[in-house]
Amino acid sequence: MSLSLIVLLGVFPFAMAYAAASDLVSMTISNRLCLFLLGAFALCAAVLGLSLPEIGWHLAAGGLVLVIAFGLFAAGWIGGGDAKLAAATAVWFGFDQLMPYLTIAGILGGLLTIFILALRSRPLPAPVETWPWLRRLHAANEGVPYGIALAFAALLILPETSIWHAAIGI
């Protein structure tokens, strides 16, 4: 098994799962995680032998998402960690799968928001009232951990990407 395949099959999904879990329990996504994703992409691109123009297009996709996402962050619609995670993930997908990724993330994010609003409309059961992360998630003045939707969308789209196909030899 090649190093690039190990990165794709192990590191990227693990990072996405970590981002989702971190956002769920702390409402934060680490800058280190986003930088780690960029470094893992660089390693994977080198191992796969992506050309400089191909790498440039992947970086351009991430840059475009970063600019748009920080506009959404400035408007107060998403968190800063969500913006950085979306951009780091977009680097992996490039423009080929960017729109499907963003579309699925939007749909999953909408469903997640509806679920959390429904959760917030009911009192927490007594056995879990003392869980700090669940109290924070339940609080009406808190945002929605959108990193969960971004991570699940990334995991759904990954097998469709050109970088995945290159890694497994399709």
C-alpha positions as CSV (number, residue, x, y, z in Angstrom):
1,M,0.0,0.0,0.0
2,S,1.4,3.4,-1.0
3,L,2.0,6.2,1.4
4,S,-0.5,8.4,-0.4
5,L,-3.2,5.7,0.0
6,I,-2.4,5.4,3.7
7,V,-2.8,9.2,4.0
8,L,-6.1,9.2,2.1
9,L,-7.5,6.1,3.8
10,G,-6.3,7.0,7.3
11,V,-5.2,10.5,8.0
12,F,-7.8,12.5,6.1
13,P,-10.9,10.6,7.5
14,F,-9.3,10.6,11.0
15,A,-8.8,14.4,10.7
16,M,-12.4,14.9,9.6
17,A,-13.7,12.7,12.4
18,Y,-11.6,14.7,14.9
19,A,-12.9,18.0,13.5
20,A,-16.5,16.9,13.9
21,A,-16.0,15.5,17.4
22,S,-14.0,18.6,18.5
23,D,-16.7,21.0,17.1
24,L,-19.4,18.9,18.8
25,V,-17.9,18.9,22.3
26,S,-16.1,22.3,22.3
27,M,-17.5,24.3,19.4
28,T,-13.9,24.8,18.2
29,I,-11.8,23.5,15.3
30,S,-8.1,23.8,15.9
31,N,-5.9,25.8,13.6
32,R,-3.4,23.0,14.0
33,L,-5.8,20.6,12.5
34,C,-6.4,22.8,9.4
35,L,-2.6,23.2,9.0
36,F,-2.2,19.5,9.4
37,L,-4.7,18.9,6.6
38,L,-2.7,21.2,4.4
39,G,0.6,19.5,5.2
40,A,-1.0,16.1,4.6
41,F,-2.2,17.3,1.2
42,A,1.2,18.5,0.3
43,L,2.7,15.2,1.2
44,C,0.0,13.3,-0.7
45,A,0.4,15.6,-3.7
46,A,4.2,15.0,-3.7
47,V,3.8,11.2,-3.4
48,L,1.2,11.1,-6.2
49,G,3.4,13.3,-8.4
50,L,0.8,16.1,-9.0
51,S,2.2,18.8,-11.2
52,L,2.7,22.3,-10.0
53,P,-0.3,23.5,-12.1
54,E,-2.5,20.8,-10.5
55,I,-1.4,21.7,-7.0
56,G,-2.0,25.4,-7.9
57,W,-5.6,24.6,-8.9
58,H,-6.1,22.8,-5.6
59,L,-4.7,25.7,-3.7
60,A,-6.8,28.1,-5.7
61,A,-10.0,26.2,-4.7
62,G,-9.0,26.4,-1.1
63,G,-8.2,30.1,-1.4
64,L,-11.6,30.8,-3.0
65,V,-13.4,28.9,-0.2
66,L,-11.3,30.7,2.4
67,V,-12.3,34.2,1.0
68,I,-16.0,33.3,0.7
69,A,-16.1,31.5,4.1
70,F,-14.4,34.4,5.9
71,G,-17.0,36.7,4.4
72,L,-19.6,34.5,5.9
73,F,-17.6,34.5,9.2
74,A,-17.5,38.3,9.2
75,A,-21.3,38.4,8.7
76,G,-21.6,36.1,11.7
77,W,-23.1,33.2,9.8
78,I,-20.4,30.7,10.4
79,G,-17.5,30.2,12.8
80,G,-13.9,30.9,12.0
81,G,-12.9,27.3,12.5
82,D,-15.6,26.2,10.1
83,A,-14.3,28.7,7.5
84,K,-10.7,27.3,7.9
85,L,-11.9,23.7,7.8
86,A,-13.9,24.2,4.7
87,A,-10.9,25.9,3.0
88,A,-8.4,23.2,4.0
89,T,-10.8,20.5,2.8
90,A,-11.4,22.3,-0.5
91,V,-7.6,22.1,-1.1
92,W,-7.9,18.3,-1.1
93,F,-10.9,18.3,-3.5
94,G,-9.9,21.1,-5.9
95,F,-12.4,22.5,-8.2
96,D,-13.5,19.0,-9.5
97,Q,-15.5,18.1,-6.5
98,L,-15.8,21.5,-4.8
99,M,-19.5,22.2,-5.7
100,P,-20.7,18.7,-4.7
101,Y,-18.8,19.1,-1.4
102,L,-20.3,22.5,-0.6
103,T,-23.8,21.4,-1.7
104,I,-23.7,18.3,0.5
105,A,-22.2,20.3,3.4
106,G,-25.0,22.8,3.0
107,I,-27.7,20.1,3.0
108,L,-26.2,18.3,6.0
109,G,-25.7,21.6,7.8
110,G,-29.3,22.5,7.3
111,L,-30.4,19.2,8.7
112,L,-28.0,19.5,11.6
113,T,-29.4,23.0,12.3
114,I,-33.0,21.7,12.3
115,F,-32.0,18.9,14.6
116,I,-30.2,21.2,17.1
117,L,-33.1,23.7,17.1
118,A,-35.5,20.8,17.8
119,L,-33.1,19.7,20.6
120,R,-33.0,23.2,22.0
121,S,-36.8,23.4,22.1
122,R,-37.0,20.7,24.7
123,P,-35.4,20.5,28.1
124,L,-32.4,18.3,28.5
125,P,-33.0,15.0,30.3
126,A,-31.9,15.0,33.9
127,P,-29.1,12.4,33.5
128,V,-27.2,14.5,30.9
129,E,-27.9,18.0,32.3
130,T,-24.5,18.1,33.9
131,W,-22.5,17.4,30.7
132,P,-20.9,20.7,29.9
133,W,-20.6,20.1,26.2
134,L,-24.2,19.1,25.9
135,R,-25.4,22.1,28.0
136,R,-23.3,24.4,25.6
137,L,-24.8,22.7,22.5
138,H,-28.3,23.0,24.0
139,A,-27.9,26.7,24.8
140,A,-30.0,29.0,22.6
141,N,-27.3,31.6,22.4
142,E,-24.7,29.2,21.0
143,G,-24.1,28.5,17.3
144,V,-24.3,25.2,15.5
145,P,-21.2,23.0,15.2
146,Y,-21.2,23.2,11.4
147,G,-17.8,21.3,11.4
148,I,-19.9,18.1,11.7
149,A,-21.6,18.8,8.4
150,L,-18.4,19.8,6.7
151,A,-16.6,16.6,7.9
152,F,-19.4,14.3,6.9
153,A,-19.7,15.9,3.5
154,A,-15.9,15.5,3.1
155,L,-16.1,11.8,3.9
156,L,-18.9,11.3,1.4
157,I,-17.1,13.2,-1.4
158,L,-13.6,11.8,-0.9
159,P,-14.0,8.6,-2.9
160,E,-15.2,10.8,-5.9
161,T,-12.1,13.0,-6.0
162,S,-9.3,12.8,-8.6
163,I,-6.7,12.6,-5.8
164,W,-8.5,9.5,-4.4
165,H,-8.6,8.0,-7.9
166,A,-4.9,8.7,-8.4
167,A,-4.0,7.1,-5.0
168,I,-5.9,3.9,-5.7
169,G,-4.9,3.7,-9.3
170,I,-8.2,4.3,-11.1
